[in-house]
Amino acid sequence: MMNCGKNFWIFLFALALLVFSCAKKDVNIEAGKVKAVLEQYGKENPEHEVVVHTSEGDIFLQLFDETLLHRANFIRLIKSGYYNNSHFYRVVSSFMIQGGSFEGLKPNYLVPNEINPKLLHLRGALAMARYDENNPELNSSPSEFYIVQGRRFLNEDLTDLSTKYTPEQLSLFAAEGGAPNLDGKYTVFGKVTKGMEVVEKIAAAHTNTEETPDLKIKFSLEVIK
């Protein structure tokens, strides 16, 4: 009886792993069809609002129409359950918090670059990370995203930025803060509408030398509308 009971639980565990593995494979996209798949998914799933549930509180996000592929991709992964049991694995105070990668279960595609000079890395910006190697098009990681905490910029900082930004944009970096060093390199596809105090709490977490929090900061994602 003892052996039967043990074998039963081993069977259930193996079955759970199989189901989990199969579910993650569903997010993959056949080579050459990424743009078409995401465009179609975006038409069928027009949601623009998402909430990040964390142990520190909720962060509410609005996704932009201008970056339709990134919006569709984000909604697609959330609805697939891909982000279940995720965590913020990199946090840098006065810069950003990053999460969303599954070890060994990363989707097999990149999201086409949708970098828009009008969508800046201001405080609260939501953007996708990217892989640096063999990626001259600056296409985005399909799953690893970050939220900008950033810092405010003083007059001498703004002078250095004046050749790149309009006076109106400079005033935003002065008043709100951000991370302009990331502009033109990564796709911003949304922003925080509520919960920046939660971002600040997470960004202040104690980390090791690799910018990894000492304690896992778990989160889950939910599509609102």
N, C-alpha and C positions, 0 to 999 in steps of 0.2 A: 504493500500500500504506500509506503514511504517513497519508493522509486517511482510509482505511477504519479503520485502527486508532484514530485519534482519534475518529471518529464512533462507533465501538463503545463506547469508554469514556464518551462523552457520553450515549449511550443507557442504559448501565448506571447512571450517576449519576442520570439523570432517572427511571428506573424505581425506584431506591431511594427517591428523594424521594416518588414517588407512593405507594409501599407504606407509607412512614413516615406520610405525611399521612392516608391512609385508616385506618391503625391508630388514629391519634389521634381521628378522627371517631367511632369506635366507642364512646367513653366518653360522648358526649352523650346527654341524656335529653329526651324530648319534654315540652314545657311542660305542667304540670298533672299529670304522672305521676311526679314525683321520689320522693315518699314511697312510693308503691306499688311502684315499681321497686326501691328500696333495701330495702324490707321483704322483698320476695320474694327478692332477692339474698342478704340476710342469712340467710334460712332455708336457702337452698341452699349457703351458704358460711359455716359457723359458726366459722371460725378466729379466734383471739384473740391470737396471738403473732407478732410481726414483728421482724426484725432490720434495722438500718440499717448497711450496710457503708460505711465511710469510709476515707480514707487515714490517719486517726489511730487507727483501730480500729473495733470494732463496738459498736453501741448496741442493747440488747434492749428491746423494748416489749411491754407487755400492754395490750390494748384492753378497754374496759369494756362489760359487758352493758347498763348503764343508758343508754348512748348508742348504741342499736342502729343508727340511721341513719348516724351518723358511722363506726361500726365497719365497717358494710357498705360504705360509700362508699370508705373507705381501702383495704380488702381488694380491692375491685373495681378501683380504679385501679392498685394494685400488680400484680395478676394480668394486667391489660391491657397492662402494659409502659409505662404512662404516665410513671412516674418514672425510666425508664432515662436515664442520663446527666444526672441532675439535679444541682443544687448548692445549698449554703447561701448565699443571696445577701444575707442580713442577719444580722449577729452583733453583740450588745451585751453586753460583759462584765458579769457580776453581774446579768444580766437574762434573755436568751434567745437562741436561735439559730433562724433561720427559713429555710425552703426549700420547693421543690416546684413552683414556677410555671414553665410553659413559655411563652416569649414568643410571642404570636400563636396559641397552641394551647390556650388555656384552655377547659375544659368550659363548656357553655352554660347551666349551672344553678347554683343555690345549694342547700346542704344545710340543711333546716329546723333552726332553733335548738333545741338540747337542753341549754341551760344548766341545771345542777343545783347548788343551793346546797351540796350535800354533797360535790361534786367540786371541790376547790379548786386554785388555782394554786400548789401547793407545789413545792418543789425536785423536778425530774424529771417534772413534769406534761407531758403531751402534749396539745396543743390545736390547733384550727383557727383561722386568721386569718379576717378578714372584710372586706368592702368597706364603707366608711362611707357612701358616697353612695347615696341612694334605697334604704336598707335599714333601715327602722324596726323590722323584726321581729328584727334582729340575726342573720339567717341567715348561715351560714358559707360561706367560699370552699370550693369543692369540692376544691381541690388544695394550697393553701398552708398548711402546718402549722408549728408551732414547739414547741420543747422548752424548758422553763423551767430556767434555772440559778438565778436569784434570789439573794437574800441573807438572812442571818439578821436577826431583828428584836430590838432591845434593849427594855428595860422602857418607856422613854418612847415608843417606836414602838407598842408593844402597847397603851398607854393610849389612843392615838388610834384604834386598831382595835377597842377593847373593845365598842363599841356595835353592831358588825356581826358579831362572831364569838363563839362559845361559849368558855369557859375552856379546854376541851380543844383547840379549833382554834387558839387563841392559843398554846398550848404547842407545837403543831406548827410554827408559824411561827417560834417562838423557837428550837426545837431543830433543825429541818431547814432553815428558810428558804423563800423563795418570792417570789411577785409578787402580793400580794393586791389591788393596784390593778387587776388584770385580771379579778378575780372579778365575775360578773354581767354581763360584757360579751362574753365569748368562751366557746365550748363546750370544756370539758376532756373528752377521750374516752379517755384512756389514761395510762400512766406508764412511766418507765424502771425496769426491774427489774435491769439490769446495764449498766455502761458510762458512768456519770456522769463518770468521769475523762476520757472522750472528749469529752463535751459541754463540759467545762471547757477542754480544749485548743482546741476549735473556737471557743469564746466568747472566748478570749484572742488569737485571730488579729488581726494588725494590719489596720486598716481605713482607708478614706478618710473624708472628712467625711460621706458618705452612709451610713455604717455597712456598707459593702460590703467584704468581704475583698480585700486587694491581690491575692492568688492565689485562684483558684477552689477551693473545697472541695467536691469532687464526692462524690456518694453514690449508692448503689443500695439498693433495698428488696426484702426477701424475706420471704414468708409462711412461718412455721415450722410452726405448727399451730393 
